[in-house]
Amino acid sequence: MLISLDKNSGTPLFEQIYDIIRQQIIQGELENDEKLPSKRQLQRDLSISQTTIENAYGRLLDEDLIYSREKSGYFVTSLEQLEPGSRQAATGIVRKKKKHYALPPGTIDTTIVQSDVLKHIAREAFSDDELLNLGDESGERKLKEQIRHYLHINRGVICATDQIFIGPSTEFLLEQALYLMDHPAMTIEDPGYPVIKKVLDRLGSKVDFAPVREDGVDTKTVQALSNPVVHVTPSHQFPSGVVLSLQKRIQLLNHAGAAGTYIIEDDYDSEFRYTGRPLPSLQGLDQNDRTIYMSTFSKVLYPSLRLSCMVLPKRLAELYYAKQLSCNVPRQMQLIVARFMDRGYLERHINRVRKIYRTKMETVTAWLREEYEDVEIYGDHTGMHFMLRVPGTDLRIPAEKHSLVHGSRYSQTEGLRDTVLIGIGEKSAEDIMDILAAFLGDVSP
Ligand SMILES: Cc1ncc(COP(=O)(O)O)c(C=O)c1O
């Protein structure tokens, strides 16, 4: 038996011996019931200690790769041979390259997050050894209580703490909600948040589209399709930014109540309303417990936090507990956010940064309206992006050249060819204006 050891490799010698013999057994180089060299012989051949060999043989014995026979020594266990396969070294894996956008919609200004306060609270959470064991699978109660209070005051959501569920993302929570509803066919907005369709395609669910008008999703289409679930973004339709009118909210709720269907209300980006008061949530208006409400901390705190929540109707909430689903968010992170909210930091943070984003939004859009009379702007009353339209102009090539997000990314039809989506979160007003000036310089209406 050939064993060559590398005393400088950093891998303990017993582990090297174990690895070599193991490989030889698995690959059939050592035959079933073949006798292994005695410990003394190996000690002599390799000039190593007896303990090293005992450790290596001990591990092989533990894994049943060898067996010992009293006074005779060690032998290779009879194993079926592993068939050779086509396993390749895991190098050169082909990955789709993530496109880098100059003004993406999902990023924030990281300099205005109170990282000193977060760090302080994080230190407390990570010093609490109680948190090292698993907590409530559906999410930490302290966080749920804070969210219940926050959503009630700010979004008019009416629910019990036990109806709130935590998750790392809206995508994750959507999958859980769809699982609880037995993967229903769904009507979704067009244009809309592409992740919704991605999830439905992945699950093999049927998808229908309802067009978005100036006052929100076309409720006649939703009613005519009457799918078991409709997904809407009423506060700030993604990506158009339009607000679902009160009339249409009532139509959606009445239809869901009468037909026994569900509405998923994704309240993304509703916290940063720059003009007037936002309409309260659909969930708060619902008289029939047909609304699933979803929200995320990605904008009010920061996107990499990966913390979102949903409020389930009573029947689905009970099903969640019965099926023992899990939130999959670390307890420490949940409690950091719970304490941040409990001590009033979140409320103050939102009020402070809303002013910063409002100023930025107003500076950029006022400049555009002043300098470019051919462009149209919409969706700038709320959130951290707006739509820029150059009517009748196909913007695909200039958008590609300037790495801007083209509207067709969100559309199922030929629509939005003359539109780009401008995220204002990350860059300064000056940088945004520089990028847009260069882009519009290349656009001929
Ligand atoms: C409608 C909508 N919902 C949710 C999200 C993001 O959710 P999360 O932060 O939970 O991943 C986005 C991001 O663009 C969105 O457009």
The ligand as an SDF file (V2000), in Angstrom:
LIG
                    3D

 16 16  0  0  0  0  0  0  0  0999 V2000
  -43.7460   45.7010   -5.0470 C   0  0  0  0  0  0  0  0  0  0  0  0
  -42.5040   45.3200   -4.2960 C   0  0  0  0  0  0  0  0  0  0  0  0
  -42.6050   44.5970   -3.1800 N   0  0  0  0  0  0  0  0  0  0  0  0
  -41.5040   44.2460   -2.4660 C   0  0  0  0  0  0  0  0  0  0  0  0
  -40.2430   44.6000   -2.8770 C   0  0  0  0  0  0  0  0  0  0  0  0
  -39.0350   44.2060   -2.0770 C   0  0  0  0  0  0  0  0  0  0  0  0
  -39.3550   43.4000   -1.0140 O   0  0  0  0  0  0  0  0  0  0  0  0
  -38.2540   42.8460    0.0070 P   0  0  0  0  0  0  0  0  0  0  0  0
  -37.5010   44.0030    0.5390 O   0  0  0  0  0  0  0  0  0  0  0  0
  -39.0990   42.2140    1.0590 O   0  0  0  0  0  0  0  0  0  0  0  0
  -37.3910   41.8920   -0.7300 O   0  0  0  0  0  0  0  0  0  0  0  0
  -40.1010   45.3620   -4.0420 C   0  0  0  0  0  0  0  0  0  0  0  0
  -38.7550   45.7540   -4.5120 C   0  0  0  0  0  0  0  0  0  0  0  0
  -38.5800   46.3420   -5.5510 O   0  0  0  0  0  0  0  0  0  0  0  0
  -41.2570   45.7220   -4.7600 C   0  0  0  0  0  0  0  0  0  0  0  0
  -41.1530   46.4460   -5.8730 O   0  0  0  0  0  0  0  0  0  0  0  0
  1  2  1  0
  2  3  1  0
  2 15  2  0
  3  4  2  0
  4  5  1  0
  5  6  1  0
  5 12  2  0
  6  7  1  0
  7  8  1  0
  8  9  2  0
  8 10  1  0
  8 11  1  0
 12 13  1  0
 12 15  1  0
 13 14  2  0
 15 16  1  0
M  END
$$$$
